[in-house]
Each structure stands twice: as C-alpha cells, then as structure tokens.
Amino acid sequence: MNVRALLTVLRLPHLWARWQLLRDVEPFLRLQFLSFAWESGLLEALRSPASREDLFERLRVQRTDLLEVALDLGVALKELSRREGRYAIQGRRSRALLHDDGDPLAAMIQELLTYHGSVYQHLAERLRGAPLGAYLEKTGTMIARSSRVSEPFIASFVRAVVGADRPVRLLEIGCGSGIYLRYAAEANARVTGVAIDLQESVVEQALANLQSWGISDRFAVVVGDIRNPPADVSGPFDLITLHQNVYYFAPEERPDLFRRLRSWLAPHGTLALTSMMRGKTLAALDFDLALRSTVGCAALPELQELTGQLEGSGFSQVGATRLMPLEPLYGVTARS
Ligand SMILES: C[S@@+](CC[C@H](N)C(=O)[O-])C[C@H]1O[C@@H](n2cnc3c(N)ncnc32)[C@H](O)[C@@H]1O
C-alpha cells in the first residue's frame, strides 16, 4: 500500500467500526458459501479432491465462470484448499456438513439465510403493521431437518421419559422427521404408538425415515391437526410428547389442548414436551422474532407460564429440566 493510500485509511471516520463491519462480512459470506456448496452438491463432489473440469462435469455446470469465482471464494474462506489444480475440503464446518450427522447443520444454515433472512428483511415494515409471513407452508421439511440440531439434548430426555422396559403406547404430536420415535424405540423395545403431523410432506419424510430405521411397524404416522385429530389418534396413551412445537399453539388455546391431551392419557400417564423458552441469548431472541413474524405461530413461551397452564389444566407433578447448557431449552413433564 502506498503512503497516500495508508493515510487515507488512517483518516477514515469510525475507522475501528469500519474494520469491525468488514470483519462481520466474513461470517455472512461463509454461511452463504456453505449453503451454496451443500445445496449445489459441491461439498459432496469434493469428498475426494477434484479438478475444476471434474467439477464442471459432475455438477453439470453451464456457467463455468460462476463456479470458478465461487471456488475462489471457498479457498479465500479456507473452506476449500487448492493444490496442483485440485480442490479439496479444508474447513471444519464444510467437513462437519459432509459428515453423516451434518444434515441438520446444513438445514439450520439454510433456515437462517432464507426464513430468518426474510424475517429481518420485513421486520421494519411489520413493526408498522405489514402482514406476517406465511412461512410454514414452504419451510416444513427444512424446519423438520434443522430442528434436529437440538437432537442430542432432546434424545436423552426422551430416553428418560420412555423408560427401559415397560409397555408404552405413545402419541407423538408434530413428529417432524420422526427422530424422537427412533430414540424412544431404541430405548424401550416395548414402545409402540402413533405420530401425527400437520404437513403431508413432513409425514412422507417421517415415514421414509422410520422405514430406513427399521421401526415402521411400531408406529403409525398420520397427517392431521391435533386440534381436530383423525380417528387413528385415539387413546388411552401412556405417554404423549410434543417436541419443539408448543409455540404452534396460541397461549390462549393451550389450556384447552392440554385438558384434551390429559383426557387421552391412561391413569398415571405422562405428558412430556420440549421447547426453547423465552430468554436473552442470541439464539432465543432470534427464534422468538422468527416465531412472532410467522402466521400461525406464537411467541416463545415463558417457562412458568407453560408449567402454570399445565397445572391449571389438571396435570400434577409438573416439573422442568434444563436440557442444554447456555440456551433455555427445557424438557417439561406432567402427570395425568
Ligand atoms: C419445529 S417442528 C419439530 C419437529 C420434531 N418434533 C422435532 O423436534 O424435530 C414442529 C412440527 O410440528 C408440526 N405441527 C405444528 N402444529 C401442529 C398441529 N396442530 N398438529 C400436528 N402437528 C403440528 C409441524 O408441522 C412441524 O412438523
């Protein structure tokens, strides 16, 4: 840099803030690159090192200049390396996405860039009354996948509530990918039951998953709204679970819903739900904004409000456990 250019830099107003903002661009570009690389099949194609020409062919590229610049971006971010004309995966994040359990992370990035991105784009106008976003219809399968980011924490809660060796008839509400049916089935060979989800595409995904996990004979999965359930959803159940979806029910309709669920439980049956609760962490605040901006969703619940609603609906022994360090993700259980 010549001296004049250096002096110009030094005289810039808000020099440190400018530097920080430029640094902030990097995580933004990294998320964009990772999302593109996952969605386009670039990461998959780089499971083993490949030349530009290999990649043009494998990804059926027509605009080669676009991929060339995107590859340069990947190298500049240190997500990719280039040696002797061959590209390879270098960054930890890219590697994690490619791993067997990387899909929830990829879906989380896609959710942030698309759904949450739109939430912030429209936030100013929505403050002044513009309509909320009808996001749920288009994002069902992506949300079902990204919800699995909390999986390790919710899985241990599920194991604890299903127990190890007793017959359990389970109703899972809003099953998404069906992953918690898998944990329940693995923890206790005597668990059977029924799962329901509002969205047909999500149920198709859950059915395919149960099939591939070898547990499709233990659970029926049906499309429907639990507020108006199909005939297959009939009690009594020993356990009713709601994972990460209590905010799809307006606070004022929860007492009614809880009372009905309680009436479907066998004596000494358990209702178990998991949810992020309202909190001041970045993740909780971002999620709360997304929910409040979405048609058909309610704000993140307050833990005490929720446990109070359960008690008010006739449940006893209502208890809550924090499932994740640092984030307000809780498991709540209540007895019929
Ligand atoms: C955020 S996802 C969570 C999926 C899954 N439980 C998990 O934790 O991975 C919430 C799911 O609840 C479903 N859902 C929301 N309201 C529902 C309702 N009234 N009846 C049935 N399913 C519902 C949605 O379609 C969605 O698949």
The ligand as a Gaussian input file, in Angstrom:
#p B3LYP/6-31G(d) Opt

LIG

0 1
 C      -40.341000     -27.384000      14.640000
 S      -41.030000     -28.848000      14.022000
 C      -40.407000     -30.021000      15.178000
 C      -40.396000     -31.419000      14.636000
 C      -39.983000     -32.509000      15.639000
 N      -40.900000     -32.605000      16.737000
 C      -38.588000     -32.242000      16.154000
 O      -38.448000     -31.768000      17.268000
 O      -37.618000     -32.498000      15.412000
 C      -42.719000     -28.718000      14.529000
 C      -43.650000     -29.707000      13.838000
 O      -44.940000     -29.669000      14.472000
 C      -45.939000     -29.802000      13.465000
 N      -47.205000     -29.237000      13.965000
 C      -47.422000     -27.936000      14.289000
 N      -48.700000     -27.761000      14.698000
 C      -49.296000     -28.964000      14.644000
 C      -50.630000     -29.411000      14.909000
 N      -51.585000     -28.577000      15.302000
 N      -50.906000     -30.738000      14.748000
 C      -49.943000     -31.594000      14.314000
 N      -48.673000     -31.209000      14.019000
 C      -48.348000     -29.913000      14.182000
 C      -45.361000     -29.041000      12.290000
 O      -45.946000     -29.439000      11.060000
 C      -43.869000     -29.395000      12.372000
 O      -43.528000     -30.520000      11.592000

